[in-house]
């Protein structure tokens, strides 16, 4: 079968053996390109296999599913305690990083990784379940009320996903966006674009020192900064502002569950309730064989790319 892999800091579509062994085979319908994928390729990250952790497709019986791209050990203290996404095996449990991902014709995943989709959610759109779950996981850490003022710094896919998750839950959501397509998407999702005054919560989705400093400046005293960004380089910490204001900082990693309900299931239901999210966030769809072109497009935020999706 075909698979997208990183070869000498370049994306290549290569022929590989079809997956075999334990697990459930998913025929991939959509695989989103994440900014993490762009970083890993640019760094020449030693990925052992196929890229892609934003994945949806169909089972042999035709059922549409998204994939929670984690294969935790199930035995360590984190797994036993229910926080399987913090499994002691670390990034080795992540499909698309330590395990073969979904930028391929097929992917083999544990049965627990399957996310059944509502009847009105297409597998062609459900690669968005993963980034929406990232936002849902972080946001459920917060003690929000309808009167809360929330600012989001960074309007990539995760920042916009946060705006989608918050829509209707709080009265005020403001988004700091750089590019016109991001601004338009944010407005369509219900966010305002003019940051003004102080905020109870600032969600940092840009992943750099300047964004952290802005987050601290925007927070009210005893406000909260939620870190949804992935930090690929060392950053400076706005310690003076954080200390003077007694700010709380929450770091959020991936997605897990609250009780019996997984964040990925919350994300799938959000796509059902707000089907326009897919049209807003997915800006480009390309065939798997055009993976190199797709990665180049995904890196061009100024040209209007938000979520670029590969369709095997």
C-alpha positions in Angstrom: 0.0 0.0 0.0 1.0 3.7 -0.2 2.3 5.6 2.8 3.7 9.1 3.5 7.0 9.1 5.2 9.8 11.5 6.1 13.0 11.0 4.2 15.9 13.4 4.7 13.6 16.3 5.7 11.4 15.6 2.7 8.0 14.0 2.4 7.8 11.0 0.2 5.0 8.6 -0.8 6.4 5.1 -0.7 5.2 1.6 -1.1 5.1 -0.4 2.1 3.6 -3.7 3.2 0.0 -3.5 4.3 -0.3 -3.5 8.1 -0.6 -6.9 9.9 -0.8 -8.2 13.4 -3.2 -7.4 16.3 -5.7 -4.6 16.0 -8.4 -3.3 13.8 -7.8 -2.3 10.2 -9.2 1.1 9.1 -9.4 2.1 5.5 -8.3 5.7 5.6 -10.7 8.3 4.2 -9.0 11.5 5.5 -5.7 12.4 7.2 -5.1 16.0 8.3 -1.7 17.7 8.2 -0.8 19.1 11.6 1.7 21.8 12.3 3.5 19.2 14.4 3.9 17.1 11.2 5.5 20.2 9.5 7.9 20.7 12.4 8.9 17.0 12.5 9.6 16.9 8.8 11.6 20.2 8.9 13.7 18.9 11.9 14.4 15.6 10.2 12.7 13.9 13.1 13.6 10.3 13.3 10.1 9.0 12.7 10.3 5.2 12.3 7.2 4.9 10.0 4.2 6.6 8.5 3.1 10.1 9.4 -0.3 11.2 10.4 -2.2 11.4 13.7 -5.4 13.1 12.5 -7.2 10.2 10.9 -10.6 8.9 10.0 -11.9 6.2 7.8 -14.1 3.1 7.5 -14.1 -0.4 8.9 -14.6 -3.5 6.8 -18.3 -3.5 7.6 -18.5 0.1 6.3 -18.9 1.9 9.6 -17.3 5.3 9.7 -14.9 6.0 12.5 -12.3 8.5 13.6 -9.1 7.4 15.4 -7.8 8.4 18.8 -4.2 7.8 17.7 -2.9 6.4 21.0 -1.8 2.8 21.9 -1.0 3.1 25.6 0.5 0.1 27.5 -2.5 -0.3 29.8 -0.3 -1.3 32.7 1.7 1.7 34.0 0.4 3.9 36.9 -0.9 6.5 34.5 -2.9 4.0 32.4 -4.2 2.2 35.5 -5.3 5.5 37.0 -7.2 6.3 33.8 -4.8 8.9 32.4 -3.8 6.7 29.5 -2.7 9.6 27.4 0.1 10.2 29.9 1.3 6.6 29.5 4.9 6.1 30.7 5.9 4.9 27.2 5.6 8.6 26.1 5.5 9.5 22.4 6.1 5.8 21.5 2.3 5.3 21.9 1.3 7.9 19.3 0.4 6.8 15.8 2.2 9.1 13.4 5.1 9.5 15.8 6.2 6.3 17.5 3.8 4.1 15.6 2.7 4.0 11.9 0.2 6.8 11.3 -2.7 7.4 9.0 -1.3 9.1 5.9 -1.6 5.8 4.1 -4.2 3.6 2.5 -4.8 1.8 5.7 -3.9 1.9 9.4 -4.0 -0.8 12.0 -5.0 0.5 15.5 -6.1 -1.0 18.8 -9.9 -1.4 19.0 -9.9 1.0 21.9 -8.7 3.7 19.5 -11.9 3.6 17.4 -14.3 6.6 17.7 -17.7 5.8 16.3 -19.1 8.7 14.4 -22.6 10.1 14.5 -24.6 9.2 11.4 -24.4 12.7 10.0 -20.6 13.1 10.3 -18.6 12.0 7.3 -15.2 10.2 7.6 -14.0 12.7 5.0 -14.4 15.4 7.7 -13.7 13.4 10.8 -9.9 13.8 10.8 -10.9 17.0 12.6 -11.9 15.0 15.6 -8.3 14.9 16.8 -7.6 18.7 16.8 -11.0 19.4 18.3 -10.3 16.9 21.0 -7.0 18.6 21.8 -9.0 21.8 22.4 -11.8 20.1 24.3 -9.3 18.4 26.6 -7.6 21.6 27.7 -10.8 23.6 28.0 -12.5 21.1 30.3 -9.6 21.9 32.8 -11.0 25.4 33.2 -13.6 26.7 35.6 -15.6 28.7 33.1 -18.9 30.5 33.5 -21.2 32.0 30.8 -19.7 35.4 31.9 -16.1 34.4 31.5 -13.9 36.5 29.1 -11.6 34.3 27.1 -8.9 35.3 24.6 -7.1 32.9 22.2 -3.7 33.7 20.9 -2.9 31.9 17.7 -5.4 31.0 15.0 -4.0 27.8 13.5 -6.2 24.7 13.6 -6.0 24.2 17.4 -6.7 27.9 18.2 -9.7 27.8 15.8 -10.8 24.5 17.3 -10.7 26.2 20.7 -13.0 28.9 19.4 -15.4 26.2 18.1 -15.4 24.4 21.4 -16.1 27.6 23.4 -18.8 29.0 21.1 -22.0 29.3 23.1 -20.4 28.3 26.3 -19.1 31.8 27.2 -20.3 35.2 26.2 -16.9 36.6 25.2 -14.3 34.8 23.0 -11.7 37.0 21.3 -9.1 35.6 18.9 -5.7 37.0 17.9 -5.1 36.0 14.3 -2.4 36.9 11.8 -3.8 36.0 8.4 -7.0 36.9 6.6 -8.2 33.4 6.2 -7.7 32.7 9.9 -9.6 35.9 10.8 -12.5 35.0 8.6 -12.6 31.5 10.0 -12.6 32.8 13.6 -15.5 35.1 12.9 -17.5 32.3 11.3 -16.9 30.2 14.4 -18.2 33.0 16.6 -15.1 34.7 17.9 -14.4 38.4 17.9 -11.1 39.8 16.6 -10.5 42.8 18.7 -8.6 42.0 21.9 -9.5 44.6 24.6 -9.3 44.8 28.3 -8.5 41.9 30.7 -9.5 38.3 30.4 -10.3 35.6 32.9 -8.6 33.0 30.7 -6.0 33.3 27.9 -5.5 30.2 25.7 -2.0 30.1 24.2 -1.9 28.3 20.8 1.0 30.0 19.1 3.9 28.3 20.9 6.5 31.1 21.2 7.9 33.5 23.8 6.0 36.5 22.4 2.7 34.7 22.7 3.4 33.7 26.3 4.2 37.3 27.2 1.0 38.5 25.6 -1.0 35.9 27.4 0.3 37.1 30.7 -0.3 40.7 29.9 -3.9 40.0 28.8 -4.8 38.0 31.9 -6.6 39.7 34.8 -5.0 39.2 38.3 -5.4 35.6 39.3 -6.4 34.7 35.8 -5.5 31.5 34.0 -3.2 30.8 31.0 -4.0 27.5 29.2 -1.2 26.1 27.2 -2.5 24.3 24.1 0.5 25.0 21.9 3.3 22.6 21.3 6.7 24.2 22.1 9.3 23.0 19.7 12.0 25.4 20.9 13.0 26.8 24.2 10.9 29.8 25.2 11.3 32.6 27.7 8.8 32.7 30.6 7.1 36.0 31.6 7.8 35.3 35.3 7.4 38.9 36.5 3.8 39.3 35.1 2.9 35.8 36.2 4.2 36.4 39.7 2.7 39.9 40.2 -0.7 38.8 39.0 -0.6 35.4 40.7 -1.6 33.7 37.5 -2.4 30.0 37.2 -0.9 28.1 34.3 -2.4 24.9 33.0 -0.5 22.7 30.6 -2.6 20.4 28.4 -1.4 17.3 26.5 -3.4 15.5 23.9 -6.8 14.1 25.0 -8.2 11.7 27.5 -11.5 11.2 29.2 -13.8 12.7 31.8 -15.5 9.8 33.6 -16.6 7.4 30.9 -16.6 10.0 28.1 -13.5 10.6 26.0 -12.5 13.9 24.6 -12.6 12.5 21.1 -16.2 11.5 21.5 -17.0 15.0 22.6 -15.3 16.3 19.5 -17.2 13.9 17.2 -20.5 15.1 18.7 -19.4 18.7 18.2 -18.9 18.0 14.5 -22.5 16.6 14.4 -24.0 19.7 16.2 -22.0 22.2 14.1 -21.4 20.6 10.6 -20.2 24.0 9.3 -16.9 23.5 11.3 -15.6 21.2 8.6 -16.2 23.7 5.8 -14.6 26.5 7.9 -11.4 24.6 8.9 -10.7 22.4 6.0 -9.4 24.6 3.2 -7.6 22.1 1.0 -8.1 18.4 0.1 -5.5 16.6 -2.0 -5.0 13.0 -3.0 -2.4 10.9 -1.1 0.0 10.9 -4.0 0.2 14.7 -3.8 1.5 14.6 -0.2 4.6 16.7 -1.0 2.4 19.5 -2.5 0.0 19.2 0.4 2.7 19.7 3.0 4.0 22.8 1.0 0.4 24.2 1.0 0.0 23.5 4.7 3.1 25.6 5.5 1.7 28.6 3.6 -0.6 30.1 6.2 -0.4 33.5 4.6 -1.9 31.9 1.4 -5.0 30.8 3.2 -4.2 27.3 4.4 -5.8 26.2 7.7 -6.3 22.5 7.6 -4.9 20.6 4.6 -6.3 17.1 4.3 -4.9 14.1 2.4 -7.5 11.7 0.9 -6.2 8.3 0.0 
